[in-house]
Amino acid sequence: MARIVIVDDDELVCAIVARTLTPLGHVVLPVRDGDDALDSLWESSPDLVILDCALPGKTGLAILGEMRTSAMFRGLPVLILTARRSDWHVKMALEAGANAYIRKPFEPADLIAQVAALLSPPAPASTAADTLLDCDRLADLRGAVGVDDANRLLGMMLRDIAARTEAITGALSQGDFVRAEREAHALRGASNGIGALDLALVCLTIERGECRSSERLEGCALRTIAAIEQARTAPSAAG
């Protein structure tokens, strides 16, 4: 199951997308105005964004540009769904950071295939250190909010990892899989935000119901906490 935000002022298109993706277990959240898009992303912590190009307020490409310069949304998959059909528009969207492009009117099967591809787990990074805590994403976060605020956010993340890992472990031991999946979804969103890719992938297996044991989660959480603590105290973090 994934949380998908669609930003499109066409009510019919939003309804068709929801009708296509909801039976697959996804939650589709419509946003009708471009000016509300980024606020909605902060509130909903989606796994995928579907963007129209022509919108009231900010255009789809303007929203995409802001996402790709944001430490939180830089890696969030974006599918452009638009009536603009020329190859030039496709090239412009992909160069701006879109991950895929579908022209309206569209076939539901094409939408399902693209969404499935974009929601597939990313390939593992080249080194174990990068998958525990992505240095580039951490640098983006420090550049966006400053070193001191970034370290405060990392401190909050340490507490969040510990608390949510405990909650997921407790829920799994009690057979409360709905709660475990909900907590895993929340922890995955936060983990992706700081580039804790290993932890995010473990959470994804729990969220999808592929794992009902907490052993792998607990080990990964401990390693991620150690990596965050090291990043907070590293000389580069001080200045």
C-alpha positions in Angstrom: 0.0 0.0 0.0 1.2 3.5 -0.9 0.1 7.0 -0.2 -0.2 8.9 -3.5 -0.9 12.6 -3.9 -2.3 13.7 -7.2 -2.1 17.4 -7.9 -4.7 18.1 -10.7 -7.6 20.6 -10.9 -9.7 18.2 -13.0 -12.0 16.4 -10.7 -12.8 13.7 -13.2 -9.1 12.9 -13.7 -8.6 12.7 -9.9 -11.6 10.3 -9.7 -10.3 8.1 -12.5 -6.9 7.9 -10.9 -8.4 7.0 -7.5 -10.7 4.4 -9.1 -7.7 2.9 -10.9 -5.3 2.8 -7.9 -7.5 2.4 -4.8 -8.4 -1.3 -5.6 -4.7 -2.1 -5.5 -4.5 -1.0 -1.9 -3.2 2.5 -2.5 -4.5 5.7 -0.8 -5.0 8.5 -3.3 -5.1 12.0 -2.0 -6.3 14.8 -4.4 -5.0 18.3 -4.4 -6.7 20.7 -6.7 -4.5 23.9 -6.5 -0.8 24.2 -7.2 -0.3 26.6 -4.4 -1.4 23.9 -1.9 0.8 21.1 -3.2 3.9 21.4 -1.1 1.9 21.9 2.1 0.0 18.8 1.3 3.2 16.9 0.8 4.4 17.9 4.3 1.1 16.9 5.8 0.6 13.5 4.1 4.2 12.2 3.7 3.4 10.4 0.4 5.3 7.7 -1.4 4.5 9.1 -4.9 3.3 12.3 -6.4 1.3 12.6 -9.6 1.5 16.1 -11.1 -0.4 17.8 -13.9 1.5 20.6 -15.7 -1.3 23.2 -16.0 -2.7 24.1 -12.6 -4.2 27.0 -10.8 -1.5 28.8 -8.8 1.9 27.2 -9.3 2.5 25.1 -12.4 3.4 21.4 -12.1 7.0 22.1 -13.2 7.3 24.9 -10.7 6.2 22.5 -7.9 8.6 19.8 -9.3 11.5 22.3 -9.2 10.8 23.2 -5.6 10.6 19.5 -4.7 14.0 18.7 -6.3 15.7 21.5 -4.3 14.1 20.3 -1.0 16.0 18.0 1.3 12.8 16.3 2.2 11.3 15.7 -1.3 14.4 15.5 -3.5 14.1 11.7 -3.8 10.3 11.4 -3.9 9.1 9.8 -7.2 7.1 12.1 -9.4 4.9 11.1 -12.3 3.8 13.8 -14.7 0.2 13.2 -15.9 -0.7 15.9 -18.4 -2.5 16.7 -21.7 0.7 18.2 -23.0 1.7 15.7 -25.7 4.8 16.9 -27.5 8.2 15.3 -27.1 9.6 18.7 -26.1 7.3 18.8 -23.1 8.4 15.3 -22.1 12.0 16.3 -22.4 11.5 19.5 -20.3 9.7 17.5 -17.6 12.3 14.8 -17.3 15.1 17.3 -17.3 13.3 19.1 -14.4 13.4 15.9 -12.4 10.2 14.0 -13.3 10.6 10.2 -13.0 8.0 9.3 -15.6 5.5 11.0 -18.0 2.0 9.9 -19.1 -0.1 11.8 -21.6 -3.8 12.3 -21.2 -6.1 10.6 -22.1 -4.4 7.6 -20.6 -5.0 3.8 -20.3 -5.5 2.6 -16.7 -3.1 -0.3 -17.4 -0.3 2.2 -18.3 -0.9 4.2 -15.1 -0.8 1.0 -13.0 2.4 -0.1 -14.6 4.2 3.2 -14.1 3.0 3.5 -10.5 4.2 0.0 -9.8 7.6 0.7 -11.3 8.0 4.0 -9.4 7.1 2.4 -6.1 9.6 -0.5 -6.5 12.3 -0.4 -3.8 15.4 1.4 -5.0 18.5 -0.5 -5.8 21.0 -0.7 -2.9 23.6 2.0 -2.7 27.2 1.1 -3.4 28.4 1.1 0.2 26.9 0.1 3.5 27.6 3.5 4.9 25.5 5.2 2.2 22.6 3.0 2.8 22.6 3.5 6.5 22.7 7.3 6.2 23.0 9.0 2.8 25.7 11.6 3.1 24.5 13.6 0.1 21.0 13.8 1.5 22.4 14.8 4.9 24.4 17.5 3.2 21.2 18.8 1.5 19.4 18.9 4.9 22.3 20.9 6.4 22.3 23.2 3.5 18.6 23.8 3.7 18.2 24.4 7.4 21.7 25.0 8.7 24.0 22.7 10.7 22.5 23.4 14.1 18.9 22.9 13.1 19.9 19.8 11.1 21.6 18.3 14.1 18.5 19.0 16.2 16.3 17.3 13.6 18.7 14.3 13.7 18.4 14.2 17.5 14.6 14.1 17.1 15.0 11.4 14.5 17.1 9.3 17.0 14.2 9.4 19.5 11.6 8.7 16.8 13.5 5.7 15.5 13.8 4.3 19.1 10.1 5.0 19.9 8.7 3.7 16.6 10.9 0.6 16.6 9.6 -0.2 20.1 6.0 0.4 18.9 6.4 -1.8 15.8 8.1 -4.6 17.8 5.3 -4.5 20.4 2.6 -4.5 17.7 4.1 -7.5 15.9 4.5 -9.5 19.1 0.8 -8.9 19.8 -0.3 -9.8 16.3 -1.5 -6.2 15.7 -0.3 -6.0 12.1 -2.5 -3.0 11.2 -0.7 -0.9 13.9 2.7 -2.3 12.9 2.1 -1.4 9.3 0.9 2.1 10.2 4.0 2.7 12.4 6.3 1.3 9.8 4.8 3.6 7.2 5.5 6.6 9.4 9.1 5.5 10.2 9.8 4.8 6.5 8.8 8.3 5.6 11.0 9.9 8.2 13.9 7.5 7.3 13.7 8.4 3.6 13.8 12.1 4.6 17.3 11.7 6.1 18.5 9.1 3.6 18.4 6.1 6.1 17.7 3.8 3.2 18.3 0.4 4.9 15.9 1.3 7.6 13.3 2.6 5.1 13.5 -0.7 3.1 13.1 -2.8 6.3 10.0 -0.7 7.2 8.7 -1.2 3.7 8.7 -5.0 4.1 6.7 -4.7 7.3 4.3 -2.2 5.8 3.6 -4.5 2.9 3.1 -7.5 5.2 6.1 -9.3 3.9 7.8 -9.5 7.3 6.1 -10.3 10.6 9.3 -10.5 12.7 11.0 -7.5 14.4 14.5 -9.0 14.5 15.8 -7.4 11.3 14.1 -4.1 12.2 15.7 -3.9 15.6 19.2 -4.6 14.2 18.9 -2.1 11.4 17.5 0.5 13.8 20.5 0.1 16.2 23.0 0.5 13.3 21.1 3.5 11.9 21.1 5.2 15.4 24.8 4.7 15.6 25.3 6.2 12.1 23.2 9.2 13.0 25.1 9.7 16.3 28.4 9.6 14.4 27.1 12.1 11.9 26.0 14.5 14.6 29.4 14.5 16.3 31.6 14.3 13.1 34.0 17.3 12.6 32.2 18.3 9.4 28.9 18.7 11.4 30.5 21.3 13.6 31.3 23.7 10.8 
